[in-house]
Amino acid sequence: MSTKLSNTDRYPATPAQIMAMLSDPEYAKAKYTELGDVKFTVAEHKVDGDNLTVKVEREITSNMPGAAKKVLGETSSMVQTENWKAAGNGYACEMSVESPGKPLAIKVTQKITAAGDTDAEWVADFDIKASIPMLGGKIEKMVAEETKDSLAKEFAFNKEWLASH
């Protein structure tokens, strides 16, 4: 089994403006710095027409309690790969987050669609899977809570970026 998480944010920007933000190579660097990653490397950033591929190798500090930290460690290394493409009146993304050497994987489906003439809605559906007997479900729920906190920070950062660029 896995833990599901869904998040919807409404932006005062069009889908095209959000995609322009995501396509800016400086955006990822600024975002992961703002989110407080221990370190990160943008391993791939490729724009091809309406398609965007971003691969980021990240190390984040774990805010998990004792038992989870014993399994996942004080910090977590993650490889996050996003594949964006045009879809209808917006964009769609299949994203994967792997934690090399650890039994944790996250799959995310994202959609950015127009919400009126000047706004957009960004929906992200997460499937969080920790393959650890007895502790998997608890760890998934903890990862979901950390993800919610991170999404709130990312939303605030994105709105600021869109307003200033």
Z-matrix of the N, CA and C atoms (Angstrom, degrees):
N
C 1 1.432
C 2 1.527 1 109.85
N 3 1.321 2 117.39 1 169.02
C 4 1.457 3 122.14 2 179.36
C 5 1.527 4 108.70 3 -144.71
N 6 1.304 5 115.94 4 171.46
C 7 1.457 6 122.03 5 178.23
C 8 1.516 7 108.52 6 -106.55
N 9 1.323 8 115.98 7 133.42
C 10 1.463 9 122.62 8 -179.97
C 11 1.528 10 109.09 9 -101.53
N 12 1.304 11 115.92 10 146.39
C 13 1.455 12 123.12 11 175.97
C 14 1.514 13 107.12 12 -144.20
N 15 1.316 14 116.60 13 133.13
C 16 1.459 15 120.90 14 176.82
C 17 1.521 16 108.67 15 -124.53
N 18 1.325 17 116.48 16 138.85
C 19 1.457 18 121.97 17 -179.39
C 20 1.527 19 109.18 18 -136.69
N 21 1.321 20 116.29 19 135.34
C 22 1.465 21 121.68 20 176.54
C 23 1.520 22 108.73 21 -128.62
N 24 1.328 23 116.15 22 128.80
C 25 1.462 24 122.30 23 175.70
C 26 1.524 25 108.44 24 -125.24
N 27 1.319 26 116.21 25 143.24
C 28 1.465 27 121.44 26 176.87
C 29 1.528 28 108.06 27 -110.80
N 30 1.317 29 115.15 28 126.14
C 31 1.453 30 122.11 29 -176.38
C 32 1.522 31 111.52 30 -109.31
N 33 1.337 32 116.95 31 145.82
C 34 1.459 33 120.77 32 173.42
C 35 1.531 34 109.68 33 -84.49
N 36 1.332 35 115.28 34 58.13
C 37 1.469 36 122.15 35 -178.20
C 38 1.528 37 107.94 36 -157.43
N 39 1.305 38 116.32 37 157.69
C 40 1.461 39 120.58 38 177.75
C 41 1.529 40 109.73 39 -81.96
N 42 1.329 41 117.28 40 162.50
C 43 1.467 42 118.61 41 174.54
C 44 1.531 43 112.29 42 -55.85
N 45 1.332 44 117.62 43 -37.90
C 46 1.466 45 120.41 44 179.79
C 47 1.530 46 111.03 45 -64.70
N 48 1.335 47 117.57 46 -38.23
C 49 1.464 48 120.18 47 178.31
C 50 1.533 49 110.81 48 -67.17
N 51 1.328 50 116.63 49 -38.02
C 52 1.469 51 119.61 50 177.53
C 53 1.519 52 110.38 51 -66.89
N 54 1.331 53 117.18 52 -40.95
C 55 1.463 54 119.59 53 178.76
C 56 1.527 55 110.64 54 -65.83
N 57 1.327 56 117.70 55 -35.96
C 58 1.473 57 120.41 56 176.16
C 59 1.525 58 109.84 57 -62.02
N 60 1.340 59 116.92 58 -39.38
C 61 1.472 60 121.10 59 176.71
C 62 1.525 61 109.78 60 -61.45
N 63 1.333 62 116.75 61 -51.05
C 64 1.464 63 121.26 62 -178.16
C 65 1.525 64 111.84 63 -62.18
N 66 1.332 65 116.58 64 -29.84
C 67 1.466 66 121.42 65 -177.37
C 68 1.517 67 113.48 66 -80.98
N 69 1.321 68 117.05 67 -13.56
C 70 1.464 69 121.63 68 179.67
C 71 1.530 70 108.90 69 -76.46
N 72 1.339 71 118.70 70 117.69
C 73 1.462 72 120.74 71 -178.13
C 74 1.532 73 113.23 72 -58.44
N 75 1.319 74 118.16 73 -27.26
C 76 1.464 75 121.49 74 179.87
C 77 1.525 76 111.78 75 -73.87
N 78 1.324 77 117.14 76 -23.73
C 79 1.465 78 121.21 77 -178.26
C 80 1.531 79 111.49 78 -60.19
N 81 1.330 80 117.67 79 -51.07
C 82 1.469 81 120.41 80 -177.40
C 83 1.525 82 110.62 81 -60.17
N 84 1.310 83 116.99 82 -42.24
C 85 1.464 84 119.95 83 179.99
C 86 1.528 85 110.84 84 -61.51
N 87 1.320 86 116.59 85 -45.35
C 88 1.463 87 120.60 86 -179.22
C 89 1.527 88 110.93 87 -67.68
N 90 1.336 89 117.07 88 -40.07
C 91 1.468 90 120.64 89 -177.86
C 92 1.522 91 111.38 90 -63.91
N 93 1.320 92 118.32 91 -49.20
C 94 1.462 93 120.01 92 -176.55
C 95 1.524 94 111.97 93 -70.59
N 96 1.324 95 117.13 94 -27.73
C 97 1.457 96 120.18 95 172.16
C 98 1.527 97 109.31 96 -65.80
N 99 1.332 98 116.50 97 -47.09
C 100 1.467 99 121.54 98 179.94
C 101 1.529 100 112.07 99 -62.93
N 102 1.335 101 117.31 100 -37.03
C 103 1.457 102 120.85 101 -179.18
C 104 1.531 103 112.44 102 -73.07
N 105 1.340 104 116.66 103 -10.10
C 106 1.459 105 120.01 104 174.85
C 107 1.513 106 114.79 105 85.47
N 108 1.335 107 118.01 106 23.22
C 109 1.464 108 119.40 107 176.45
C 110 1.526 109 110.04 108 -58.30
N 111 1.333 110 116.22 109 142.57
C 112 1.458 111 121.39 110 177.73
C 113 1.523 112 108.96 111 -61.13
N 114 1.318 113 116.22 112 -46.75
C 115 1.462 114 122.35 113 173.42
C 116 1.523 115 107.88 114 -159.46
N 117 1.323 116 115.19 115 160.22
C 118 1.460 117 120.31 116 178.79
C 119 1.524 118 109.47 117 -158.31
N 120 1.318 119 114.81 118 155.40
C 121 1.449 120 122.45 119 175.48
C 122 1.519 121 107.72 120 -135.76
N 123 1.316 122 117.27 121 127.79
C 124 1.454 123 120.97 122 172.74
C 125 1.524 124 105.20 123 -83.27
N 126 1.338 125 116.12 124 97.35
C 127 1.460 126 121.88 125 -174.21
C 128 1.527 127 112.14 126 -76.92
N 129 1.336 128 116.06 127 -27.17
C 130 1.468 129 120.42 128 179.22
C 131 1.513 130 108.26 129 -150.60
N 132 1.336 131 115.54 130 137.04
C 133 1.459 132 121.83 131 174.47
C 134 1.530 133 105.49 132 -148.03
N 135 1.319 134 116.14 133 100.58
C 136 1.461 135 120.56 134 -172.39
C 137 1.524 136 110.03 135 -127.64
N 138 1.331 137 115.89 136 120.34
C 139 1.454 138 122.46 137 175.44
C 140 1.524 139 107.00 138 -105.19
N 141 1.336 140 116.13 139 126.44
C 142 1.462 141 121.73 140 179.26
C 143 1.528 142 107.48 141 -136.65
N 144 1.344 143 116.01 142 91.12
C 145 1.459 144 120.10 143 -175.94
C 146 1.519 145 110.06 144 65.02
N 147 1.345 146 116.86 145 -122.28
C 148 1.469 147 122.13 146 178.27
C 149 1.521 148 112.47 147 -89.22
N 150 1.322 149 117.63 148 6.67
C 151 1.466 150 121.15 149 -179.69
C 152 1.524 151 110.15 150 -104.19
N 153 1.318 152 114.94 151 143.60
C 154 1.459 153 121.04 152 178.91
C 155 1.521 154 107.83 153 -138.13
N 156 1.323 155 116.19 154 129.35
C 157 1.463 156 121.85 155 173.87
C 158 1.518 157 107.96 156 -120.05
N 159 1.328 158 115.15 157 127.47
C 160 1.462 159 120.95 158 178.40
C 161 1.516 160 107.52 159 -130.88
N 162 1.329 161 115.60 160 129.77
C 163 1.464 162 121.38 161 175.53
C 164 1.524 163 107.27 162 -126.47
N 165 1.333 164 115.27 163 122.21
C 166 1.458 165 120.95 164 -178.08
C 167 1.518 166 109.09 165 -124.40
N 168 1.316 167 115.80 166 130.32
C 169 1.466 168 121.76 167 173.68
C 170 1.517 169 105.91 168 -99.78
N 171 1.342 170 115.98 169 118.78
C 172 1.458 171 121.52 170 -171.60
C 173 1.521 172 111.17 171 -124.05
N 174 1.321 173 115.33 172 152.25
C 175 1.459 174 120.97 173 169.04
C 176 1.523 175 106.43 174 -128.82
N 177 1.334 176 115.23 175 121.81
C 178 1.456 177 120.76 176 -177.67
C 179 1.526 178 110.03 177 -119.65
N 180 1.316 179 115.67 178 153.82
C 181 1.454 180 121.33 179 175.00
C 182 1.519 181 108.33 180 -79.55
N 183 1.315 182 116.33 181 133.58
C 184 1.455 183 121.34 182 179.34
C 185 1.520 184 110.02 183 -84.59
N 186 1.335 185 115.82 184 133.34
C 187 1.460 186 121.24 185 175.06
C 188 1.520 187 110.54 186 -104.80
N 189 1.320 188 116.73 187 22.04
C 190 1.455 189 121.99 188 -176.23
C 191 1.526 190 111.05 189 -80.86
N 192 1.330 191 116.35 190 152.30
C 193 1.468 192 119.35 191 175.41
C 194 1.526 193 111.98 192 -69.75
N 195 1.334 194 115.70 193 172.50
C 196 1.451 195 125.13 194 -173.07
C 197 1.510 196 117.94 195 -42.03
N 198 1.334 197 119.20 196 -56.13
C 199 1.466 198 121.77 197 -175.16
C 200 1.522 199 110.98 198 -61.52
N 201 1.326 200 116.32 199 -41.80
C 202 1.465 201 119.55 200 -179.76
C 203 1.523 202 111.01 201 -68.76
N 204 1.341 203 117.21 202 -38.53
C 205 1.463 204 120.36 203 179.08
C 206 1.522 205 111.39 204 -64.42
N 207 1.339 206 116.58 205 -32.50
C 208 1.462 207 119.23 206 177.81
C 209 1.519 208 111.13 207 -63.21
N 210 1.326 209 116.00 208 -35.12
C 211 1.465 210 120.73 209 -179.59
C 212 1.523 211 111.13 210 -84.38
N 213 1.333 212 116.82 211 -45.37
C 214 1.460 213 120.81 212 -172.60
C 215 1.527 214 114.29 213 -96.42
N 216 1.337 215 117.46 214 -18.43
C 217 1.460 216 121.05 215 178.03
C 218 1.521 217 113.25 216 95.15
N 219 1.340 218 115.72 217 168.27
C 220 1.470 219 122.61 218 179.37
C 221 1.520 220 110.99 219 -67.80
N 222 1.328 221 115.51 220 -34.98
C 223 1.465 222 121.04 221 174.62
C 224 1.516 223 107.26 222 -125.02
N 225 1.310 224 114.86 223 157.19
C 226 1.462 225 119.96 224 178.60
C 227 1.515 226 109.01 225 -123.00
N 228 1.327 227 115.46 226 127.80
C 229 1.460 228 120.54 227 172.26
C 230 1.513 229 107.52 228 -88.76
N 231 1.319 230 115.22 229 135.95
C 232 1.453 231 119.87 230 -178.75
C 233 1.521 232 109.57 231 -136.72
N 234 1.325 233 114.99 232 146.54
C 235 1.453 234 121.33 233 172.56
C 236 1.524 235 105.77 234 -117.25
N 237 1.312 236 115.59 235 114.40
C 238 1.457 237 122.12 236 -175.74
C 239 1.517 238 108.58 237 -110.31
N 240 1.334 239 117.00 238 123.31
C 241 1.458 240 122.10 239 -179.82
C 242 1.524 241 109.14 240 -121.91
N 243 1.334 242 115.73 241 125.54
C 244 1.459 243 122.21 242 179.34
C 245 1.521 244 108.76 243 -118.01
N 246 1.334 245 115.67 244 134.00
C 247 1.460 246 121.84 245 175.75
C 248 1.524 247 108.32 246 -125.06
N 249 1.335 248 116.05 247 102.66
C 250 1.457 249 123.20 248 -178.54
C 251 1.521 250 110.54 249 -97.11
N 252 1.342 251 115.86 250 147.08
C 253 1.469 252 121.11 251 174.37
C 254 1.526 253 108.74 252 -151.56
N 255 1.338 254 115.76 253 157.58
C 256 1.462 255 120.67 254 176.57
C 257 1.525 256 108.59 255 -64.95
N 258 1.343 257 115.23 256 141.87
C 259 1.466 258 120.49 257 179.28
C 260 1.526 259 108.32 258 -152.59
N 261 1.325 260 116.41 259 111.49
C 262 1.463 261 120.05 260 179.54
C 263 1.521 262 111.21 261 58.89
N 264 1.337 263 116.53 262 -126.51
C 265 1.467 264 120.09 263 -179.06
C 266 1.525 265 111.61 264 -94.56
N 267 1.322 266 116.62 265 26.23
C 268 1.464 267 119.99 266 -178.83
C 269 1.512 268 111.90 267 -164.33
N 270 1.330 269 114.94 268 -136.83
C 271 1.462 270 121.43 269 -175.33
C 272 1.524 271 109.96 270 -142.20
N 273 1.328 272 115.08 271 153.53
C 274 1.463 273 121.50 272 177.65
C 275 1.525 274 108.21 273 -130.60
N 276 1.333 275 114.79 274 151.28
C 277 1.455 276 120.23 275 -177.14
C 278 1.520 277 110.29 276 -141.69
N 279 1.312 278 115.27 277 137.66
C 280 1.466 279 122.44 278 167.17
C 281 1.516 280 105.22 279 -107.76
N 282 1.318 281 115.53 280 123.21
C 283 1.456 282 120.60 281 -177.37
C 284 1.522 283 109.36 282 -125.14
N 285 1.316 284 115.74 283 142.06
C 286 1.463 285 120.13 284 174.01
C 287 1.522 286 108.32 285 -127.64
N 288 1.330 287 114.17 286 144.39
C 289 1.461 288 120.80 287 175.91
C 290 1.521 289 106.15 288 -127.63
N 291 1.305 290 115.58 289 115.86
C 292 1.464 291 121.92 290 178.84
C 293 1.515 292 108.34 291 -110.63
N 294 1.306 293 115.93 292 148.15
C 295 1.459 294 121.66 293 176.32
C 296 1.529 295 106.67 294 -118.10
N 297 1.348 296 117.14 295 92.32
C 298 1.464 297 120.80 296 -173.68
C 299 1.533 298 112.92 297 -50.66
N 300 1.325 299 115.26 298 128.64
C 301 1.452 300 121.57 299 177.38
C 302 1.517 301 114.11 300 80.07
N 303 1.317 302 117.26 301 1.59
C 304 1.464 303 120.86 302 -179.64
C 305 1.516 304 109.56 303 -125.11
N 306 1.312 305 117.42 304 150.35
C 307 1.471 306 121.07 305 -174.92
C 308 1.528 307 113.21 306 -84.39
N 309 1.346 308 116.31 307 52.65
C 310 1.451 309 121.17 308 -178.48
C 311 1.525 310 109.18 309 -134.28
N 312 1.339 311 116.01 310 130.99
C 313 1.462 312 121.03 311 177.17
C 314 1.524 313 108.35 312 -143.03
N 315 1.318 314 115.47 313 141.59
C 316 1.459 315 121.43 314 179.47
C 317 1.531 316 107.92 315 -127.95
N 318 1.316 317 115.62 316 131.14
C 319 1.464 318 122.32 317 173.86
C 320 1.520 319 107.01 318 -114.90
N 321 1.325 320 116.55 319 137.04
C 322 1.455 321 120.60 320 -176.55
C 323 1.525 322 109.34 321 -134.93
N 324 1.324 323 115.75 322 134.00
C 325 1.461 324 122.50 323 171.34
C 326 1.520 325 106.45 324 -110.31
N 327 1.331 326 116.16 325 126.73
C 328 1.464 327 120.42 326 -178.17
C 329 1.517 328 110.12 327 -124.55
N 330 1.334 329 115.56 328 146.85
C 331 1.461 330 121.39 329 176.00
C 332 1.518 331 108.35 330 -139.59
N 333 1.319 332 114.90 331 134.38
C 334 1.455 333 121.73 332 172.83
C 335 1.516 334 105.94 333 -116.63
N 336 1.336 335 116.47 334 118.93
C 337 1.463 336 120.82 335 -177.36
C 338 1.524 337 109.95 336 -130.25
N 339 1.333 338 115.10 337 155.74
C 340 1.457 339 120.71 338 177.50
C 341 1.521 340 109.49 339 -65.72
N 342 1.337 341 114.77 340 140.98
C 343 1.466 342 121.78 341 175.33
C 344 1.530 343 105.49 342 -131.06
N 345 1.307 344 115.81 343 80.00
C 346 1.458 345 120.58 344 -172.01
C 347 1.513 346 109.73 345 89.99
N 348 1.340 347 115.83 346 -166.86
C 349 1.466 348 120.40 347 -175.53
C 350 1.518 349 114.10 348 -80.59
N 351 1.340 350 117.53 349 -26.19
C 352 1.465 351 119.56 350 -171.91
C 353 1.521 352 114.03 351 -125.67
N 354 1.319 353 118.16 352 -0.54
C 355 1.460 354 121.50 353 -177.35
C 356 1.524 355 111.14 354 -118.32
N 357 1.315 356 114.72 355 165.92
C 358 1.464 357 120.91 356 176.38
C 359 1.520 358 109.31 357 -140.87
N 360 1.310 359 114.14 358 152.13
C 361 1.454 360 120.84 359 175.12
C 362 1.521 361 107.53 360 -113.12
N 363 1.342 362 115.71 361 132.63
C 364 1.461 363 122.15 362 -179.63
C 365 1.522 364 106.67 363 -116.34
N 366 1.324 365 115.89 364 113.10
C 367 1.463 366 122.14 365 -178.98
C 368 1.526 367 108.04 366 -110.20
N 369 1.328 368 115.40 367 131.01
C 370 1.467 369 120.91 368 177.83
C 371 1.525 370 108.28 369 -128.37
N 372 1.335 371 116.12 370 124.42
C 373 1.463 372 122.46 371 178.10
C 374 1.524 373 108.58 372 -113.01
N 375 1.335 374 115.46 373 119.54
C 376 1.459 375 122.98 374 -175.32
C 377 1.523 376 110.70 375 -104.17
N 378 1.320 377 115.40 376 143.03
C 379 1.465 378 123.47 377 171.45
C 380 1.526 379 105.67 378 -125.27
N 381 1.324 380 116.29 379 106.41
C 382 1.464 381 122.88 380 -173.33
C 383 1.521 382 108.75 381 -104.41
N 384 1.334 383 117.05 382 124.12
C 385 1.462 384 121.46 383 -176.32
C 386 1.525 385 110.03 384 -128.84
N 387 1.334 386 115.35 385 119.83
C 388 1.467 387 121.83 386 173.13
C 389 1.522 388 107.14 387 -114.57
N 390 1.307 389 117.24 388 112.92
C 391 1.468 390 122.68 389 -176.96
C 392 1.523 391 110.26 390 -89.25
N 393 1.329 392 114.99 391 71.26
C 394 1.464 393 121.31 392 -178.67
C 395 1.527 394 107.25 393 -132.18
N 396 1.317 395 117.72 394 116.12
C 397 1.470 396 118.88 395 179.42
C 398 1.531 397 111.41 396 -55.03
N 399 1.294 398 116.23 397 138.82
C 400 1.466 399 125.83 398 175.03
C 401 1.536 400 113.45 399 71.63
N 402 1.327 401 119.71 400 -34.02
C 403 1.463 402 121.56 401 -176.70
C 404 1.524 403 113.62 402 -105.70
N 405 1.332 404 117.68 403 -11.84
C 406 1.465 405 121.59 404 -172.84
C 407 1.511 406 114.20 405 -52.73
N 408 1.339 407 117.39 406 -50.27
C 409 1.454 408 121.02 407 -178.04
C 410 1.519 409 112.50 408 -62.33
N 411 1.325 410 117.08 409 -41.34
C 412 1.466 411 121.14 410 179.39
C 413 1.529 412 110.32 411 -64.80
N 414 1.325 413 116.39 412 -43.34
C 415 1.467 414 120.12 413 179.92
C 416 1.524 415 110.13 414 -65.32
N 417 1.329 416 117.18 415 -40.89
C 418 1.471 417 120.27 416 178.16
C 419 1.526 418 110.67 417 -58.28
N 420 1.327 419 116.70 418 -44.14
C 421 1.470 420 120.62 419 -179.79
C 422 1.534 421 110.74 420 -64.80
N 423 1.335 422 117.40 421 -39.05
C 424 1.458 423 120.83 422 177.54
C 425 1.533 424 110.72 423 -65.42
N 426 1.333 425 116.49 424 -41.67
C 427 1.463 426 120.36 425 177.69
C 428 1.523 427 109.41 426 -63.80
N 429 1.335 428 117.76 427 -39.81
C 430 1.463 429 121.26 428 178.05
C 431 1.532 430 110.48 429 -60.82
N 432 1.330 431 117.84 430 -41.63
C 433 1.468 432 120.89 431 179.08
C 434 1.526 433 110.88 432 -65.91
N 435 1.326 434 117.34 433 -43.71
C 436 1.469 435 120.31 434 176.59
C 437 1.526 436 110.64 435 -62.11
N 438 1.334 437 116.38 436 -38.25
C 439 1.463 438 121.22 437 178.89
C 440 1.522 439 110.44 438 -63.93
N 441 1.333 440 118.15 439 -42.77
C 442 1.476 441 121.33 440 177.54
C 443 1.522 442 110.62 441 -58.27
N 444 1.329 443 116.97 442 -45.15
C 445 1.462 444 120.78 443 179.19
C 446 1.526 445 110.86 444 -61.69
N 447 1.322 446 116.30 445 -43.95
C 448 1.459 447 121.60 446 179.93
C 449 1.525 448 111.06 447 -64.43
N 450 1.338 449 117.22 448 -39.40
C 451 1.467 450 121.03 449 179.44
C 452 1.527 451 111.27 450 -63.97
N 453 1.319 452 117.80 451 -37.75
C 454 1.463 453 121.02 452 177.77
C 455 1.531 454 110.29 453 -63.86
N 456 1.332 455 117.22 454 -43.02
C 457 1.465 456 121.41 455 177.75
C 458 1.530 457 110.73 456 -64.92
N 459 1.335 458 115.69 457 -41.76
C 460 1.463 459 120.14 458 -179.41
C 461 1.529 460 110.70 459 -65.21
N 462 1.334 461 118.32 460 -40.89
C 463 1.462 462 122.22 461 178.72
C 464 1.534 463 109.71 462 -59.71
N 465 1.338 464 117.39 463 -47.80
C 466 1.462 465 121.27 464 179.31
C 467 1.531 466 110.53 465 -61.02
N 468 1.344 467 116.62 466 -43.60
C 469 1.462 468 120.40 467 179.03
C 470 1.526 469 110.59 468 -62.88
N 471 1.329 470 116.88 469 -45.19
C 472 1.466 471 121.24 470 -178.25
C 473 1.532 472 111.66 471 -61.26
N 474 1.330 473 117.05 472 -43.33
C 475 1.466 474 120.12 473 179.50
C 476 1.523 475 110.48 474 -62.36
N 477 1.340 476 116.14 475 -40.91
C 478 1.466 477 119.92 476 177.83
C 479 1.530 478 110.77 477 -65.44
N 480 1.318 479 117.03 478 -43.71
C 481 1.474 480 120.91 479 179.74
C 482 1.522 481 109.98 480 -60.62
N 483 1.327 482 117.13 481 -47.73
C 484 1.470 483 120.86 482 -179.37
C 485 1.519 484 111.80 483 -61.46
N 486 1.309 485 117.56 484 -37.36
C 487 1.468 486 121.03 485 -179.65
C 488 1.525 487 112.36 486 -71.10
N 489 1.325 488 117.15 487 -27.48
C 490 1.468 489 119.59 488 -174.80
C 491 1.534 490 114.34 489 -104.73
N 492 1.317 491 118.20 490 -0.26
C 493 1.473 492 119.64 491 179.99
C 494 1.518 493 111.07 492 -122.10
